[in-house]
Amino acid sequence: MKKDPRGSFFYAPLIHDGYNGRNNHVKGEGIMETKLLGYYGEQAALAYIRHQTDYRIRCCNYRNRMGEIDIIADHGRTLVFIEVKTRRSERYGRPCEAVEWRKRQKITSVASGYLKQFRLWDKPCRFDVIEVWPGADDQPVIRHVVHAFLAERR
């Protein structure tokens, strides 16, 4: 984690220093490794947010003891917690369908920790999902689901 030169928030570097090379294959889906697919999706989502939206990115891969949130950004006065879901295809459903109630509950807990850590309880928040899958010409296909879900309680 490094201090963001533009503010008091912390961010994780976007470029990984090394890949551990483990075989994290999705069952029956060839040899593309799951971590690399996830990294591809997060980088595509970041490029989309930076160049095609008016969001201001605060933090990437924010972690606390409860888990991780892929992207935290400001959209006007609203703090947006963004989950990025990447799939090879829509054969098994849309990527956002993988954000089931347990995952929503975990994201909500991590978001609460972030709000507490930075004393942002008075800021309006929402939860978005960005779906990514590889297109025909190696360009990512991106679908942004704004206000994808409400905060989940335990």
TORKOL-773117 format. One record per residue: x, y, z of N, C-alpha, C, O in turn; residue in three letters. Coordinates in pm, 1 decimal, decimal comma. Each point is the difference from the previous one (the first is absolute). Layout:
// residues N
+----------+----------+----------+----------+----------+----------+----------+----------+----------+----------+----------+----------+-----+
:      nxx :      nyy :      nzz :     caxx :     cayy :     cazz :      cxx :      cyy :      czz :      oxx :      oyy :      ozz : res :
+----------+----------+----------+----------+----------+----------+----------+----------+----------+----------+----------+----------+-----+
:        X :        Y :        Z :        X :        Y :        Z :        X :        Y :        Z :        X :        Y :        Z : ALA :
...
+----------+----------+----------+----------+----------+----------+----------+----------+----------+----------+----------+----------+-----+
//
This chain:
// residues 154
+----------+----------+----------+----------+----------+----------+----------+----------+----------+----------+----------+----------+-----+
:      nxx :      nyy :      nzz :     caxx :     cayy :     cazz :      cxx :      cyy :      czz :      oxx :      oyy :      ozz : res :
+----------+----------+----------+----------+----------+----------+----------+----------+----------+----------+----------+----------+-----+
:     84,1 :   -118,1 :      0,0 :    -84,1 :    118,1 :      0,0 :     88,5 :    124,2 :      0,0 :    100,8 :      6,0 :     70,3 : MET :
:   -139,9 :     91,8 :   -149,5 :     76,1 :    123,4 :     -9,0 :    -92,1 :    117,5 :     23,2 :   -120,6 :     -9,6 :    -22,7 : LYS :
:    176,4 :    120,1 :     67,7 :    -78,6 :    121,3 :     19,7 :    -24,9 :     64,6 :   -135,3 :     92,5 :     19,4 :    -78,8 : LYS :
:   -218,4 :     13,7 :     52,8 :    -38,9 :     64,3 :   -124,7 :     48,1 :    144,4 :      2,1 :    -35,7 :     73,9 :     91,8 : ASP :
:    116,0 :    -30,3 :   -190,4 :     51,9 :    136,4 :      1,1 :   -109,3 :    105,7 :    -14,0 :     23,0 :    116,5 :     32,5 : PRO :
:   -142,5 :   -155,3 :    -80,6 :   -107,6 :     97,2 :    -17,5 :    -85,1 :     17,0 :    125,1 :    -83,1 :     90,7 :      3,6 : ARG :
:     99,3 :   -171,1 :     95,7 :    -85,4 :      9,9 :    117,4 :     50,2 :    -86,6 :    112,8 :    112,2 :    -50,4 :     -3,9 : GLY :
:   -195,7 :     33,1 :    104,4 :     41,1 :    -73,1 :    119,2 :    -38,0 :   -147,6 :     -6,2 :     19,1 :    -72,3 :     97,7 : SER :
:    -72,3 :     26,5 :   -210,5 :    -43,1 :   -137,9 :    -10,0 :    112,6 :    -88,1 :    -50,9 :     94,8 :     47,6 :    -62,3 : PHE :
:   -106,5 :   -174,0 :     89,2 :    101,5 :    -94,6 :    -40,9 :    -50,5 :    -78,7 :   -119,1 :   -120,3 :    -21,0 :    -15,3 : PHE :
:    211,5 :    -21,9 :    -68,1 :    -37,2 :    -80,8 :   -114,3 :    103,3 :   -109,8 :    -16,3 :    114,1 :     11,4 :     44,7 : TYR :
:   -157,2 :   -116,7 :   -109,3 :     92,5 :   -108,7 :    -30,5 :     52,6 :     22,7 :   -140,6 :    -76,3 :     41,8 :    -87,1 : ALA :
:    204,0 :    -67,9 :     61,6 :     52,0 :     17,5 :   -135,4 :    -77,1 :    -87,9 :    -98,3 :    -40,3 :   -111,2 :     34,3 : PRO :
:     20,0 :    160,2 :   -154,6 :    -76,6 :    -74,0 :    -99,3 :     82,0 :   -108,2 :    -69,3 :    -55,9 :    -97,1 :    -50,9 : LEU :
:    186,0 :    112,9 :     48,5 :     85,9 :    -96,8 :    -67,4 :     57,7 :    -94,5 :    104,4 :     64,8 :     43,2 :     95,3 : ILE :
:    -88,8 :   -171,9 :   -114,0 :     56,2 :    -99,1 :     91,7 :    146,3 :    -22,0 :    -34,8 :     36,6 :     -4,5 :   -117,4 : HIS :
:     47,1 :     -9,3 :    220,1 :    142,3 :    -21,4 :    -22,8 :     28,6 :   -138,5 :    -56,8 :     94,4 :    -17,1 :    -77,2 : ASP :
:   -173,4 :    -79,6 :    114,0 :     23,6 :   -134,4 :    -51,2 :   -125,1 :    -83,8 :     11,9 :    -84,1 :     24,4 :     86,6 : GLY :
:     71,9 :   -120,6 :   -171,2 :   -114,2 :    -89,6 :      4,5 :     47,9 :   -133,1 :     54,5 :    104,3 :    -50,7 :    -41,3 : TYR :
:   -180,0 :     -5,9 :    133,8 :     49,3 :   -119,7 :     68,3 :     -6,6 :   -126,7 :    -85,1 :     59,8 :   -100,9 :     37,3 : ASN :
:   -129,8 :    103,0 :   -149,4 :      2,2 :   -112,0 :    -92,4 :    -77,4 :   -123,0 :     43,5 :     16,0 :   -105,9 :    -60,6 : GLY :
:    -99,2 :    116,0 :    163,3 :    -79,5 :   -116,1 :     40,4 :   -102,8 :    -32,2 :   -107,5 :    -38,6 :     86,9 :    -78,2 : ARG :
:     -4,3 :   -208,7 :     74,7 :   -102,6 :    -40,7 :    -96,3 :   -138,0 :     22,9 :     61,2 :    -55,0 :    -88,2 :     65,9 : ASN :
:      0,0 :    206,7 :    -88,2 :   -132,3 :     33,8 :     50,3 :   -100,4 :     -5,1 :   -114,5 :    -55,0 :    102,7 :    -39,8 : ASN :
:     31,6 :   -220,7 :    -12,0 :    -87,4 :    -15,3 :   -115,4 :   -145,0 :    -11,5 :     43,8 :    -30,0 :    -56,3 :    105,2 : HIS :
:    -58,8 :    109,8 :   -186,2 :   -142,1 :    -21,2 :     21,7 :    -32,1 :   -135,2 :    -59,5 :     47,8 :    -33,2 :   -108,5 : VAL :
:   -128,0 :    -45,2 :    178,1 :    -31,2 :   -135,2 :    -39,5 :    -51,3 :     -6,7 :   -144,3 :    -99,5 :     64,4 :    -33,4 : LYS :
:    165,9 :   -140,6 :    -50,5 :    -44,8 :    -23,0 :   -135,3 :     15,0 :    118,7 :    -94,5 :    -64,2 :      1,5 :   -105,0 : GLY :
:    143,8 :     94,8 :    136,9 :      6,0 :    122,0 :    -81,3 :    136,7 :     25,6 :    -61,2 :     37,5 :    116,5 :    -13,6 : GLU :
:     37,7 :   -216,2 :    -23,4 :    126,6 :     25,5 :    -66,8 :    110,3 :     38,6 :     96,6 :     -2,8 :    -35,5 :    117,8 : GLY :
:    102,3 :    110,6 :   -171,1 :    118,6 :     26,2 :     80,4 :     15,8 :    144,6 :     46,5 :     95,0 :     30,6 :     72,1 : ILE :
:   -185,9 :     59,1 :   -111,6 :     13,4 :    138,9 :     46,2 :    -15,6 :      3,4 :    150,4 :    -99,4 :    -49,2 :     53,4 : MET :
:    194,4 :    105,5 :     13,9 :      1,0 :     -7,0 :    145,3 :    -93,7 :    102,9 :     61,7 :    -10,4 :    113,2 :    -47,2 : GLU :
:    -57,1 :   -154,6 :    152,8 :   -101,8 :     81,8 :     63,7 :     53,2 :    133,2 :     49,7 :    -65,5 :    102,9 :    -16,7 : THR :
:    182,0 :   -103,4 :     76,7 :     54,9 :    126,6 :     51,3 :     32,4 :     96,2 :   -113,0 :    -23,1 :    120,3 :     12,3 : LYS :
:     75,6 :   -171,3 :   -120,7 :     30,0 :     86,0 :   -114,5 :   -128,3 :     54,0 :    -61,7 :     -4,6 :    115,3 :    -42,9 : LEU :
:    -98,8 :   -197,3 :     38,2 :   -129,1 :     45,1 :    -51,6 :    -56,1 :    110,7 :     88,4 :    -51,0 :     99,8 :    -50,8 : LEU :
:     59,8 :   -116,3 :    181,2 :    -46,6 :    102,5 :     93,1 :     79,5 :    128,6 :    -12,5 :    -56,1 :    109,5 :      5,6 : GLY :
:    187,0 :   -122,9 :    -22,6 :     85,7 :    116,8 :    -17,7 :    -36,8 :     73,4 :   -129,6 :     -8,2 :    122,8 :     -2,5 : TYR :
:    -13,6 :   -198,5 :   -103,7 :    -42,2 :     56,7 :   -128,8 :   -129,6 :     79,3 :     18,1 :    -12,4 :    111,6 :    -50,5 : TYR :
:    -83,0 :   -168,7 :    121,9 :   -127,6 :     66,7 :     23,0 :     14,1 :    126,9 :     81,1 :    -61,7 :    101,4 :    -32,8 : GLY :
:    141,5 :   -104,9 :    137,7 :     19,1 :    119,2 :     83,4 :     69,0 :    111,4 :    -77,6 :    -36,4 :    116,8 :     13,3 : GLU :
:    135,1 :   -152,0 :    -93,7 :     67,9 :    102,3 :    -80,0 :    -94,2 :     60,0 :   -104,9 :      2,9 :    120,6 :    -24,1 : GLN :
:    -86,1 :   -204,3 :    -38,0 :    -97,5 :     49,9 :    -97,5 :   -102,3 :     90,8 :     68,1 :    -37,6 :    103,4 :    -55,2 : ALA :
:     -7,3 :   -141,4 :    174,5 :    -96,1 :     81,6 :     74,8 :     61,9 :    133,5 :     40,8 :    -66,2 :    103,5 :     -7,4 : ALA :
:    190,9 :   -104,7 :     49,9 :     67,9 :    124,6 :     36,3 :     13,3 :     92,7 :   -120,4 :    -23,8 :    120,2 :     11,3 : LEU :
:     61,5 :   -175,3 :   -126,2 :     11,2 :     81,3 :   -121,9 :   -136,1 :     58,7 :    -36,7 :     -9,4 :    116,4 :    -39,0 : ALA :
:    -95,5 :   -197,2 :     51,4 :   -135,3 :     48,2 :    -28,2 :    -37,6 :    115,8 :     93,4 :    -50,3 :    102,9 :    -45,0 : TYR :
:     74,9 :   -120,7 :    174,2 :    -35,7 :    104,2 :     97,5 :     78,8 :    128,3 :    -26,9 :    -55,8 :    109,6 :      4,0 : ILE :
:    183,9 :   -123,5 :    -31,0 :     85,0 :    118,5 :    -21,9 :    -37,0 :     76,8 :   -126,2 :      0,7 :    123,1 :     -0,1 : ARG :
:    -33,1 :   -194,8 :   -107,7 :    -14,7 :     65,2 :   -129,6 :   -144,1 :     19,6 :    -46,3 :    -25,3 :     82,0 :    -88,2 : HIS :
:    -69,3 :   -155,5 :    145,9 :   -136,1 :      9,0 :    -51,1 :   -102,9 :     40,3 :    104,1 :   -119,2 :      3,3 :    -30,3 : GLN :
:    161,1 :     27,0 :    150,5 :    -93,2 :     45,3 :    103,0 :     57,2 :    124,6 :     67,1 :    115,3 :     37,1 :    -21,7 : THR :
:   -198,0 :     25,6 :    103,0 :     47,9 :    115,6 :     76,5 :     27,6 :    -37,7 :    145,3 :     -8,4 :     84,4 :     89,1 : ASP :
:     41,4 :   -210,9 :    -65,6 :     37,7 :    -46,5 :    132,9 :    144,2 :     41,2 :     28,8 :     81,8 :     13,0 :    -91,2 : TYR :
:    -52,3 :      7,3 :    219,1 :    136,9 :     24,9 :     44,6 :     40,5 :   -117,9 :     88,7 :    -58,6 :    -21,5 :    106,1 : ARG :
:    157,3 :    -53,4 :   -149,3 :     41,6 :   -119,8 :     73,1 :     74,4 :     40,4 :    126,9 :     96,0 :     76,9 :     -4,3 : ILE :
:   -142,2 :   -130,1 :    117,2 :     65,7 :     22,9 :    128,7 :     99,6 :   -110,7 :     30,8 :    108,8 :     25,4 :     51,6 : ARG :
:   -147,0 :   -148,3 :    -83,8 :     75,1 :   -113,6 :     51,1 :    -28,9 :   -123,8 :    -84,6 :   -112,4 :    -19,2 :    -46,4 : CYS :
:    214,0 :    -64,5 :     26,8 :    -16,0 :   -128,1 :    -69,5 :     42,4 :   -111,6 :     94,8 :     97,8 :     13,0 :     73,6 : CYS :
:   -171,6 :   -120,6 :    -76,5 :     30,7 :   -118,2 :     82,1 :     15,1 :     34,6 :    147,5 :     96,9 :    -40,2 :     64,5 : ASN :
:   -193,4 :    115,2 :    -11,5 :      1,0 :     34,8 :    142,5 :    -25,6 :   -125,9 :     82,2 :    -94,4 :    -74,3 :    -26,8 : TYR :
:    177,9 :     51,3 :    125,6 :    -13,8 :   -117,8 :     85,8 :     -5,8 :     42,4 :    146,0 :     67,7 :     93,2 :     43,4 : ARG :
:   -150,8 :   -165,1 :     30,1 :      4,0 :      7,4 :    145,1 :    -22,9 :   -141,4 :     51,6 :     -3,1 :    -94,3 :    -79,2 : ASN :
:    -12,7 :     77,6 :    208,3 :     -9,7 :   -136,8 :     54,5 :   -125,1 :    -74,6 :    -45,3 :     -7,9 :   -122,0 :     13,9 : ARG :
:    -90,4 :    194,9 :    -68,4 :   -123,6 :    -63,9 :    -44,0 :      3,3 :    -44,0 :   -146,0 :    -82,4 :    -81,4 :    -41,9 : MET :
:    176,8 :    134,5 :    -36,2 :      6,8 :    -39,3 :   -140,5 :     55,6 :    109,5 :    -88,5 :     81,1 :     81,6 :     43,7 : GLY :
:   -125,9 :    -80,3 :   -170,3 :     53,6 :     92,4 :    -99,4 :   -111,0 :     57,8 :    -86,1 :    -98,9 :    -66,9 :    -29,7 : GLU :
:    116,8 :    192,2 :     -9,9 :    -86,7 :     63,7 :    -99,4 :     90,5 :     38,3 :   -116,6 :    106,5 :     58,5 :     19,8 : ILE :
:   -149,3 :    -91,7 :   -141,5 :     83,6 :     20,9 :   -117,6 :     31,6 :    147,1 :    -25,7 :    116,4 :     36,3 :    -16,7 : ASP :
:   -219,3 :     48,5 :     13,3 :     20,6 :    141,5 :    -30,5 :    -90,0 :     84,0 :     89,3 :   -116,4 :    -33,8 :     21,2 : ILE :
:    170,4 :    143,1 :     31,0 :    -78,5 :     98,8 :     73,7 :     19,2 :    132,1 :    -72,9 :    112,7 :     41,8 :    -26,3 : ILE :
:   -224,3 :     23,6 :     -6,3 :      7,1 :    122,7 :    -79,2 :   -103,0 :    100,3 :     48,9 :    -94,8 :    -34,9 :     70,3 : ALA :
:    115,4 :    160,5 :   -109,2 :    -97,3 :    105,5 :     24,3 :    -75,4 :     27,1 :   -129,4 :     59,7 :      9,2 :   -107,3 : ASP :
:   -190,9 :      3,4 :    118,6 :    -82,7 :     41,2 :   -113,6 :    -83,1 :    117,2 :     49,8 :   -105,4 :    -17,8 :     61,2 : HIS :
:    154,5 :    137,0 :    -88,5 :    -61,4 :    118,5 :     59,0 :     23,2 :     -3,6 :    150,0 :    113,8 :    -11,8 :     45,5 : GLY :
:   -221,3 :     22,0 :     31,1 :     11,0 :     -5,7 :    146,2 :    -12,9 :   -142,4 :     54,1 :     14,1 :    -22,0 :    120,3 : ARG :
:    -40,5 :    -73,7 :   -207,4 :    -25,8 :   -138,1 :     42,4 :    126,8 :    -84,0 :     -4,4 :     76,5 :      5,2 :    -96,3 : THR :
:    -55,8 :    -82,3 :    201,9 :    110,1 :    -95,0 :      7,2 :    -49,7 :   -131,7 :    -59,5 :   -102,8 :    -52,5 :     42,6 : LEU :
:    175,0 :     -0,5 :   -140,3 :    -44,1 :   -119,6 :    -71,4 :     98,4 :   -114,6 :     25,1 :    120,0 :     13,2 :    -24,0 : VAL :
:   -172,9 :   -125,2 :     72,6 :     77,5 :   -121,8 :     19,4 :    -29,8 :    -89,8 :   -119,2 :   -115,3 :    -35,7 :    -24,0 : PHE :
:    219,9 :     -1,1 :    -51,4 :    -19,2 :    -71,0 :   -126,5 :     62,0 :   -139,0 :      7,2 :    117,5 :    -16,2 :     32,8 : ILE :
:   -198,8 :    -82,4 :    -63,9 :     45,4 :   -138,2 :    -12,0 :     15,4 :    -28,7 :   -149,1 :    -92,1 :     24,8 :    -77,7 : GLU :
:    208,2 :    -76,9 :     37,4 :     24,7 :    -34,2 :   -139,6 :    -12,6 :   -150,8 :    -14,4 :     64,6 :    -75,4 :     72,7 : VAL :
:   -147,4 :     31,6 :   -166,1 :    -18,4 :   -142,9 :    -26,1 :     36,3 :    -27,6 :   -144,6 :    -54,0 :     62,0 :    -91,6 : LYS :
:    146,0 :   -155,6 :     71,8 :     47,6 :    -33,1 :   -134,0 :    -31,4 :   -145,6 :    -30,2 :     16,4 :    -87,3 :     85,3 : THR :
:    -61,4 :     62,4 :   -206,4 :    -28,3 :   -135,5 :    -46,7 :     55,0 :    -17,0 :   -140,6 :     20,9 :     98,1 :    -71,4 : ARG :
:      2,2 :   -220,9 :     32,3 :     45,5 :    -27,8 :   -136,4 :   -114,6 :     13,7 :    -99,1 :     21,0 :     37,4 :   -115,4 : ARG :
:   -142,2 :    -67,6 :    160,7 :   -118,7 :      8,5 :    -85,3 :   -122,4 :      7,9 :     90,9 :     11,3 :     -2,8 :    122,6 : SER :
:   -127,5 :     12,7 :   -184,8 :   -124,2 :      2,0 :     77,7 :    -67,0 :   -138,2 :      2,0 :   -119,2 :    -11,6 :     28,4 : GLU :
:    196,0 :    -90,7 :    -58,3 :    -54,5 :   -135,6 :     -6,7 :    -67,5 :    -42,1 :    131,7 :   -103,0 :    -67,4 :     -1,9 : ARG :
:    160,7 :    106,8 :    114,7 :    -54,6 :    -39,0 :    129,9 :    -73,7 :    114,6 :     67,6 :    -18,2 :     -1,9 :    121,7 : TYR :
:    -24,4 :    101,2 :   -198,2 :    -70,2 :    113,8 :     56,3 :     84,8 :    125,5 :     -6,7 :    119,1 :     -4,7 :    -30,9 : GLY :
:   -181,9 :    115,1 :     60,0 :     70,7 :    127,5 :     -2,9 :     93,0 :     11,0 :    120,0 :    -28,2 :    -57,1 :    105,4 : ARG :
:    138,3 :    129,3 :   -120,0 :     95,6 :     10,9 :    110,1 :    -60,9 :     56,0 :    128,8 :     36,5 :    -44,4 :    108,9 : PRO :
:   -128,6 :    141,0 :   -119,0 :    -56,0 :     58,8 :    122,2 :    -84,2 :    -99,7 :     79,7 :    -24,8 :     21,1 :    118,7 : CYS :
:    -18,9 :   -128,6 :   -182,6 :    -77,0 :   -102,1 :     71,3 :     86,4 :    -74,6 :    101,7 :    -52,4 :    -67,2 :     88,8 : GLU :
:    184,0 :     79,0 :   -101,6 :     91,5 :    -63,0 :     96,2 :     10,1 :     80,0 :    129,5 :     58,5 :    -47,8 :     97,2 : ALA :
:   -113,9 :    167,8 :    -94,2 :      1,5 :     81,4 :    122,2 :   -126,5 :    -36,8 :     78,0 :    -97,6 :     75,0 :      2,7 : VAL :
:    102,0 :   -191,0 :     59,7 :   -114,9 :    -50,0 :     75,6 :      0,1 :     59,2 :    140,5 :     87,3 :     80,6 :     32,1 : GLU :
:   -182,1 :   -118,2 :     51,9 :    -20,9 :     68,9 :    127,9 :    120,4 :     -5,3 :     92,8 :     25,7 :     97,4 :     70,8 : TRP :
:     49,5 :   -208,0 :    -68,3 :    118,8 :     -6,0 :     86,4 :    105,7 :    100,9 :    -43,6 :     61,5 :     67,1 :     82,8 : ARG :
:    -41,5 :    -57,4 :   -214,0 :     97,9 :     95,0 :    -52,8 :    -46,1 :    143,4 :     27,5 :     81,4 :     85,2 :     35,9 : LYS :
:   -210,7 :    -58,0 :    -52,4 :    -53,9 :    133,5 :     29,7 :     17,6 :     33,2 :    147,3 :     33,6 :    113,2 :     34,6 : ARG :
:    -55,7 :   -210,0 :     51,1 :     16,8 :     18,5 :    144,1 :    145,9 :     32,2 :     32,6 :     27,4 :     87,8 :     81,8 : GLN :
:     65,5 :   -158,3 :   -145,2 :    142,4 :     23,5 :     23,8 :     41,0 :    139,0 :    -50,3 :     72,0 :     71,7 :     69,4 : LYS :
:   -116,9 :    -33,7 :   -188,3 :     31,8 :    132,5 :    -54,5 :    -54,9 :    108,7 :     91,5 :     66,8 :    100,5 :     24,1 : ILE :
:   -188,0 :   -119,9 :     27,0 :    -60,8 :     96,5 :     91,9 :     83,7 :     14,4 :    126,9 :     20,3 :    111,4 :     48,3 : THR :
:     28,3 :   -223,0 :      5,9 :     83,2 :      4,6 :    120,9 :    131,0 :     74,1 :    -24,9 :     42,6 :     81,0 :     82,3 : SER :
:     21,0 :   -108,7 :   -195,8 :    125,8 :     67,8 :    -33,3 :    -25,7 :    149,4 :    -19,2 :     79,0 :     83,1 :     44,7 : VAL :
:   -189,0 :    -49,4 :   -110,7 :    -35,4 :    140,7 :    -21,8 :    -22,9 :     71,1 :    133,4 :     42,2 :    114,4 :     16,7 : ALA :
:   -108,2 :   -180,2 :     77,7 :    -21,6 :     58,3 :    132,8 :    133,1 :     26,8 :     69,2 :     17,3 :    103,2 :     65,0 : SER :
:     76,8 :   -196,6 :    -79,1 :    133,3 :     19,7 :     56,8 :     71,2 :    118,4 :    -63,2 :     68,0 :     75,6 :     69,3 : GLY :
:    -82,8 :    -58,7 :   -199,1 :     61,1 :    113,3 :    -70,2 :    -60,2 :    131,4 :     49,7 :     72,4 :     95,4 :     28,6 : TYR :
:   -205,0 :    -91,2 :    -18,7 :    -67,7 :    121,2 :     48,0 :     44,7 :     35,0 :    141,7 :     21,4 :    116,7 :     32,6 : LEU :
:     -7,7 :   -218,9 :     50,5 :     43,8 :     22,4 :    137,8 :    145,4 :     47,3 :      4,8 :     32,6 :     94,8 :     71,4 : LYS :
:     54,3 :   -161,3 :   -147,8 :    142,7 :     34,0 :      0,8 :     24,5 :    145,2 :    -40,2 :     85,1 :     67,2 :     58,2 : GLN :
:   -159,8 :    -18,8 :   -157,9 :     23,0 :    135,2 :    -51,0 :   -106,6 :    100,1 :     45,5 :     -7,7 :    111,4 :    -51,8 : PHE :
:    -75,0 :   -152,5 :    149,7 :   -103,4 :     87,2 :     57,9 :    -87,5 :     64,2 :   -108,7 :    -14,4 :    122,1 :     -6,7 : ARG :
:    -42,9 :   -208,0 :    -77,3 :    -82,0 :     46,6 :   -111,4 :   -146,3 :    -40,9 :     15,5 :    -70,8 :    -14,1 :    -99,7 : LEU :
:     24,6 :     -5,2 :    223,8 :   -135,0 :    -49,7 :     23,6 :   -108,2 :     90,4 :    -57,3 :   -108,8 :    -47,6 :    -32,4 : TRP :
:    136,6 :    177,2 :     19,2 :   -102,3 :     92,2 :    -48,4 :     -7,3 :      6,8 :   -153,0 :    -85,0 :     70,6 :    -54,2 : ASP :
:    172,1 :   -142,1 :    -15,2 :      5,5 :      4,0 :   -145,9 :    -99,1 :   -101,1 :    -59,6 :     -4,4 :   -114,9 :     44,0 : LYS :
:    -75,4 :    157,0 :   -144,3 :    -88,6 :    -97,6 :    -65,5 :     83,0 :   -103,8 :    -76,6 :    102,4 :     33,1 :    -59,7 : PRO :
:   -147,8 :   -158,2 :     62,4 :     74,2 :   -110,2 :    -61,9 :    -92,0 :    -81,5 :    -89,6 :   -122,4 :      3,5 :     12,3 : CYS :
:    185,7 :    -76,7 :   -102,6 :    -74,2 :    -98,4 :    -78,8 :     95,8 :   -109,4 :    -44,1 :    121,9 :     14,4 :      9,5 : ARG :
:   -178,8 :   -123,9 :    -57,9 :     77,1 :   -116,3 :    -41,9 :    -27,6 :    -26,2 :   -148,0 :   -114,6 :    -20,5 :    -39,8 : PHE :
:    220,1 :     21,5 :    -40,9 :     -9,1 :    -27,7 :   -143,2 :     71,9 :   -130,3 :    -30,4 :     83,3 :    -46,2 :     78,0 : ASP :
:   -116,5 :    -12,5 :   -192,6 :     72,5 :   -116,4 :    -50,6 :     39,0 :     31,6 :   -144,0 :    -82,0 :     48,0 :    -78,3 : VAL :
:    206,5 :    -74,9 :     44,6 :     44,8 :     11,9 :   -138,6 :     28,4 :   -140,6 :    -51,0 :     83,0 :    -72,0 :     55,6 : ILE :
:   -153,1 :     34,0 :   -162,2 :     18,1 :   -130,5 :    -62,7 :     97,1 :     14,3 :   -116,0 :     -8,1 :     95,2 :    -77,6 : GLU :
:    100,0 :   -190,7 :     66,4 :     98,4 :      2,0 :   -108,5 :      9,8 :   -140,0 :    -58,3 :      3,7 :    -98,6 :     73,7 : VAL :
:      0,4 :     90,1 :   -205,9 :     32,6 :   -125,3 :    -66,3 :     71,5 :     33,3 :   -130,6 :    -25,2 :    104,5 :    -59,9 : TRP :
:    114,5 :   -193,2 :     15,7 :     76,8 :     27,5 :   -121,9 :    -91,8 :      3,6 :   -121,9 :    -86,2 :    -86,1 :    -17,0 : PRO :
:    106,3 :    187,9 :    -67,8 :    -76,2 :     11,4 :   -123,7 :     65,0 :    -77,3 :   -112,5 :    104,8 :    -61,9 :     18,0 : GLY :
:   -167,6 :     65,8 :   -134,1 :     48,7 :    -74,9 :   -116,0 :    135,3 :     50,0 :    -48,7 :     81,1 :    -79,9 :    -46,8 : ALA :
:    -54,7 :    208,4 :     56,3 :    124,2 :     57,0 :    -51,1 :     99,4 :     32,6 :    111,6 :     77,1 :     95,2 :    -11,5 : ASP :
:    -78,7 :   -172,9 :    118,2 :     88,0 :     17,6 :    116,1 :    -23,1 :    130,5 :     75,3 :     79,5 :     35,3 :     87,2 : ASP :
:   -184,5 :     35,4 :   -118,5 :    -38,0 :    118,7 :     76,4 :   -100,9 :    -43,8 :    105,2 :    -90,5 :    -77,5 :    -30,9 : GLN :
:    103,7 :    125,1 :    154,1 :    -94,0 :    -43,1 :    103,0 :   -140,5 :     56,2 :    -23,6 :    -16,8 :    114,3 :    -42,4 : PRO :
:    -81,5 :   -196,4 :     70,3 :   -139,1 :     43,9 :     -0,3 :    -31,9 :     35,8 :    144,0 :     21,3 :    -81,2 :     90,1 : VAL :
:    -72,5 :    202,0 :    -67,1 :    -22,7 :     48,3 :    135,7 :   -144,8 :     41,7 :     16,2 :    -56,0 :     68,8 :    -85,3 : ILE :
:     -3,5 :   -110,5 :    194,6 :   -135,8 :     42,0 :     35,5 :      4,1 :     49,4 :    143,8 :     40,2 :    -73,2 :     90,5 : ARG :
:    -81,8 :    197,0 :    -70,1 :      3,0 :     62,3 :    132,7 :   -141,3 :     -2,1 :     57,4 :    -91,1 :     61,7 :    -55,2 : HIS :
:     73,6 :   -132,7 :    165,5 :   -129,1 :     -7,2 :     67,8 :      5,1 :     98,4 :    117,1 :     60,9 :    -27,5 :    103,4 : VAL :
:   -126,1 :    142,2 :   -121,9 :     -0,7 :    104,2 :    102,4 :   -103,1 :    -37,1 :    106,0 :   -109,0 :    -47,0 :    -32,5 : VAL :
:    143,5 :     68,2 :    158,9 :    -86,5 :    -32,2 :    113,9 :    -47,9 :   -145,5 :    -10,3 :   -119,6 :    -28,9 :      3,8 : HIS :
:    216,9 :    -60,7 :    -16,7 :    -28,4 :   -141,4 :    -25,4 :    -69,7 :    -70,3 :    117,2 :    -80,1 :    -91,1 :    -21,4 : ALA :
:    110,0 :    132,7 :    144,4 :    -63,4 :    -63,0 :    114,5 :     -0,1 :     96,0 :    118,8 :     71,9 :     99,9 :      2,6 : PHE :
:   -154,3 :   -133,8 :     94,4 :     -7,4 :     76,5 :    125,0 :     90,2 :    -64,3 :    104,0 :     36,1 :   -117,0 :    -12,5 : LEU :
:     -0,1 :    192,0 :    113,9 :     84,4 :    -54,2 :    106,9 :    -69,0 :   -118,7 :     65,7 :   -119,6 :      4,6 :     28,9 : ALA :
:    195,4 :   -110,2 :     -5,8 :    -52,0 :   -122,5 :     62,5 :     38,3 :     -2,4 :    147,5 :    111,6 :     36,6 :     36,7 : GLU :
:   -202,7 :    -78,8 :     45,1 :     29,8 :    -19,2 :    141,8 :     30,6 :   -144,0 :     28,6 :    -37,7 :    -89,6 :    -75,6 : ARG :
:    106,6 :     67,6 :    185,6 :     31,6 :   -137,3 :     40,3 :   -119,4 :    -71,5 :     52,9 :      9,7 :   -116,6 :     38,2 : ARG :
+----------+----------+----------+----------+----------+----------+----------+----------+----------+----------+----------+----------+-----+
//
